Amino acid sequence: MKYLKTTFLLLLAIGFIGFSVIEKPATVMTKAALGKLLFNEKVLSKDSSISCSSCHHPNLAFADTLPYSIGINGKLTKRNTPSVLNMKNRPYYFFDGRASSLQEQALMPIQNPEEMGLPIKEAVQRLNNSAFYNNQFQLVFKSNVTAKNLAAAFAAYENTLETTDSKFDDWSNNIKKLSPAEERGRQVFLSDKAKCFDCHFQVDFTDDGFKNIGLFNGKEWNDSGRYLITNNIQDIGKFKTPGLRNIAVTAPYMHNGMFETLEEVVEYYNNTQKIVPNSVNIDHALREPLGLSKQEQKDIVAFLKTLTDKRYVKKNS
């Protein structure tokens, strides 16, 4: 009976309060360290079943392996889960760019009914009701938990998730050489023929713009993307250009997770009309086939793999 009573009290404490049974330090001295704890905290979902890291897996370059991630009550997200690595310098967030800062972005998945489903007011209350979190926020922010400092903690942590230690970075710093295939791929990537560099440039290989790459026809392909935010007819079917760092380890690809491999992605770009022959508002650069040879496509993939940070490179690769 004593055992049953103890077990019941333990389950009550975990189930009713809902906080994750994860190892927590006695004190957290920085906003980023606090944000990291919150990133893994399941109490920030309506039923305390998932956290941010349930979809943005740290061991998977902070992405997911599913076309659509699983939210509370088994609900599927409307779009593929992008990695949150290298988000520090982005002007927009989400595929449709509906958030313009990490702070704004951080709170949206928590209250999204298809993701974590918890109103921010309730999330703040839950954290304030926790002696541990209330103490940590007092130490770090000198105040109780608020929506503003909750978002600031998340943003501080995500600002630390930058990767600059890839084979490409070693090549850029004259530390290592690219293989013949990787170098050929780099040259094709930069070429007017492939047009990759038109959108994927700067330090994180993105222009931070929005493009319609042909995955919209208003019928079976009907996610209007950026248009849903701006109501500008010119934005129909446009999505944010993703950065390419760690792209080799963040499959599946595209806003709908339709491609499982980089080879499929490059083949699609080579001739978009094969999959969506009646696309609407496609970018002018992709209206005609690129004419890449099989070897050129393989070489581009080889180059893209050099953008993987060493912490995510498999030892046997």
C-alpha positions in Angstrom: 0.0 0.0 0.0 2.9 2.4 0.9 4.4 1.6 -2.5 1.2 2.3 -4.3 0.7 5.6 -2.5 4.2 6.7 -3.3 3.8 5.7 -6.9 0.5 7.6 -7.1 2.1 10.7 -5.6 5.0 10.5 -8.1 2.7 10.1 -11.1 0.5 12.9 -9.8 3.4 15.2 -9.5 4.7 14.4 -13.0 1.4 14.0 -14.8 -0.6 16.8 -13.3 2.2 19.4 -13.2 3.4 18.1 -16.5 7.1 19.2 -16.3 9.6 17.1 -18.2 11.6 14.6 -16.2 15.0 15.9 -17.5 18.1 16.7 -15.6 18.2 20.4 -14.7 21.1 22.3 -13.2 20.7 24.0 -9.9 21.1 27.4 -11.5 21.1 28.8 -15.0 23.4 31.8 -15.4 22.6 32.8 -19.0 19.7 33.5 -21.2 21.0 30.9 -23.8 21.3 28.2 -21.1 17.8 28.9 -19.9 16.5 28.8 -23.5 18.1 25.4 -24.1 16.2 24.0 -21.1 13.0 25.5 -22.4 13.6 24.1 -25.9 13.5 20.7 -24.3 10.6 21.4 -21.9 7.4 19.4 -22.7 5.3 21.4 -20.3 5.1 24.1 -23.0 2.7 21.8 -25.0 -0.9 21.6 -24.1 -0.8 18.0 -22.9 2.9 18.1 -21.9 3.7 15.5 -24.5 6.2 17.3 -26.8 8.8 20.0 -26.8 10.5 22.1 -29.4 13.1 19.4 -29.7 10.5 16.8 -30.5 10.4 18.2 -34.0 13.8 20.0 -34.1 16.0 17.1 -33.1 19.4 18.2 -31.9 21.0 15.0 -33.2 19.4 15.5 -36.6 20.8 19.0 -37.2 17.7 20.4 -35.4 15.3 19.1 -38.2 13.0 16.1 -38.5 13.0 13.0 -40.6 9.3 13.1 -41.4 7.6 15.1 -44.3 5.3 16.5 -41.6 6.1 16.5 -37.9 3.7 15.1 -35.3 2.1 17.6 -32.9 -0.1 17.1 -29.9 -2.8 14.4 -30.2 -1.1 13.0 -33.3 -1.8 16.0 -35.4 0.4 16.6 -38.4 2.0 19.9 -39.1 1.0 21.7 -42.4 4.6 22.0 -43.6 7.9 20.2 -43.3 10.0 21.1 -40.2 13.0 23.2 -41.2 16.3 23.1 -39.2 16.7 26.0 -36.7 20.5 26.0 -37.2 22.0 29.2 -38.6 19.0 31.4 -37.9 20.8 34.2 -36.1 21.0 36.5 -39.1 17.8 35.8 -40.9 15.3 38.6 -41.5 12.3 36.2 -41.8 11.3 32.9 -40.3 9.0 30.0 -41.4 8.6 29.0 -45.0 6.1 31.9 -45.5 8.2 34.5 -43.6 5.3 35.3 -41.2 7.8 36.1 -38.3 10.4 38.8 -38.6 12.5 38.0 -35.5 13.6 35.0 -33.5 11.6 36.3 -30.5 8.4 36.4 -32.6 9.1 33.1 -34.2 9.8 31.3 -30.9 6.3 31.6 -29.4 4.3 30.7 -32.5 4.8 26.9 -32.4 3.8 26.8 -28.8 0.4 28.3 -29.4 -0.2 26.7 -32.8 -3.1 24.2 -32.3 -1.5 21.7 -34.7 1.9 21.8 -33.0 2.1 22.4 -29.2 -1.4 23.9 -28.8 -0.8 25.9 -25.6 -1.9 29.6 -25.3 1.1 31.7 -24.3 -0.7 33.1 -21.3 -1.1 29.5 -20.0 2.6 28.7 -20.9 3.7 31.7 -18.8 1.5 30.7 -15.9 2.8 27.1 -15.9 6.4 28.3 -15.8 5.6 30.8 -13.0 4.0 28.1 -11.0 7.2 26.1 -11.2 9.6 27.0 -8.4 12.5 25.9 -10.5 11.7 28.1 -13.6 10.4 31.0 -11.5 13.8 31.0 -9.8 15.8 30.8 -13.0 13.9 33.7 -14.6 14.5 35.8 -11.5 18.2 35.0 -11.7 18.5 35.7 -15.5 15.9 38.4 -16.1 15.3 39.8 -12.6 11.6 39.2 -13.1 8.9 36.6 -13.2 8.2 34.7 -16.5 6.6 36.9 -19.1 5.9 36.3 -22.8 8.6 38.8 -23.6 11.4 37.2 -21.6 10.2 33.7 -22.5 10.7 34.6 -26.2 14.1 36.3 -25.4 15.4 33.1 -23.7 14.4 31.0 -26.8 16.0 33.5 -29.1 19.2 33.6 -27.1 19.6 29.9 -27.3 18.8 29.7 -31.0 21.4 32.5 -31.6 24.0 30.0 -30.4 23.1 27.4 -33.0 25.5 28.6 -35.7 27.6 26.1 -37.7 30.9 27.2 -39.4 33.0 24.0 -39.2 32.4 22.1 -42.4 34.7 20.8 -45.1 33.7 23.8 -47.2 34.8 26.2 -44.4 38.2 24.4 -44.3 38.5 24.8 -48.0 37.6 28.5 -47.7 40.3 28.9 -45.1 42.9 27.1 -47.2 43.0 24.2 -44.7 41.7 21.4 -46.9 41.1 20.8 -50.6 37.9 19.7 -52.1 37.8 16.4 -54.0 37.6 16.5 -57.8 33.9 15.8 -57.7 33.3 18.4 -55.0 35.3 21.0 -56.9 33.4 20.3 -60.1 30.2 20.6 -58.2 31.2 23.9 -56.7 31.9 25.2 -60.2 28.6 24.0 -61.6 26.8 25.5 -58.5 28.3 28.9 -59.3 27.6 28.6 -63.0 24.9 30.4 -65.0 23.8 27.0 -66.2 22.8 25.6 -62.8 21.7 29.0 -61.4 22.1 27.7 -57.8 24.1 30.8 -56.8 21.4 33.1 -57.9 19.5 32.4 -54.7 21.9 30.4 -52.5 24.8 32.7 -51.6 26.2 34.7 -48.7 27.7 32.9 -45.7 24.7 30.6 -45.1 23.9 30.1 -48.8 20.6 31.9 -48.9 19.5 35.3 -50.3 16.7 35.4 -47.6 14.2 36.0 -50.3 11.1 34.2 -51.5 10.8 32.2 -54.7 8.2 30.1 -56.5 10.1 27.1 -57.7 7.2 25.5 -59.4 5.4 23.6 -56.7 2.1 25.4 -57.0 -0.7 24.9 -59.5 -3.8 25.7 -57.4 -5.0 22.1 -57.7 -3.1 19.2 -56.2 -0.2 21.6 -55.4 -2.2 24.2 -53.6 -0.1 25.7 -50.7 0.0 29.4 -51.6 3.0 30.1 -49.4 4.0 33.8 -48.9 0.8 34.9 -50.5 -1.1 33.8 -47.4 0.8 36.4 -45.4 1.0 39.3 -47.9 -2.1 38.8 -50.1 0.1 40.0 -52.9 -0.8 38.0 -56.1 2.8 38.1 -57.1 3.7 36.0 -54.0 1.5 33.0 -54.9 3.5 29.8 -54.4 6.6 31.5 -53.1 8.5 30.2 -50.1 11.5 31.4 -48.3 14.9 30.4 -49.8 16.4 28.0 -47.2 20.1 28.1 -46.3 22.1 25.2 -47.5 24.4 24.5 -44.6 23.9 21.0 -43.3 21.4 20.4 -46.1 22.7 16.8 -46.6 21.5 15.8 -43.1 18.1 17.5 -43.0 16.0 15.5 -45.4 13.2 15.4 -46.4 13.2 18.5 -48.6 10.9 21.3 -49.7 8.1 22.9 -47.7 6.0 19.7 -48.1 8.9 17.2 -47.5 8.3 15.6 -50.9 11.9 14.7 -51.7 13.8 12.2 -49.7 17.3 12.8 -51.2 19.4 15.6 -52.5 19.6 13.7 -55.8 15.9 14.0 -56.2 16.0 17.7 -55.4 18.7 18.5 -58.0 16.9 16.3 -60.6 13.7 18.3 -59.9 15.4 21.7 -60.4 17.0 20.4 -63.6 13.5 20.0 -65.1 10.6 21.2 -62.8 8.0 20.5 -65.5 8.4 16.8 -65.2 6.6 16.8 -61.8 4.4 19.9 -62.1 3.9 20.7 -65.8 1.1 23.3 -65.2 2.8 25.3 -62.4 1.6 28.8 -61.7 3.8 31.9 -61.2 7.1 29.8 -61.3 10.3 31.9 -61.2 11.6 32.8 -64.6 14.9 31.1 -63.9 13.1 27.7 -63.8 10.7 28.0 -66.7 13.0 26.0 -69.0 15.0 22.9 -68.2 18.5 23.6 -67.0 20.1 20.9 -69.1 22.4 19.5 -66.4 24.1 16.2 -67.2 23.9 13.3 -64.8 27.5 13.9 -63.9 26.9 17.6 -63.2 24.0 16.7 -61.0 26.1 14.1 -59.0 28.8 16.7 -58.6 26.4 19.3 -57.2 25.3 16.8 -54.6 29.0 16.1 -53.8 29.5 19.8 -53.2 26.4 20.2 -51.1 27.7 17.5 -48.8 30.8 19.6 -48.0 28.4 22.1 -46.3 27.7 19.7 -43.4 29.2 20.7 -40.1 31.6 18.2 -38.8 29.5 17.4 -35.7 26.9 16.0 -38.1 29.2 14.1 -40.5 28.8 10.4 -40.0 32.0 8.7 -39.0 31.7 6.1 -41.8 30.8 8.6 -44.5 
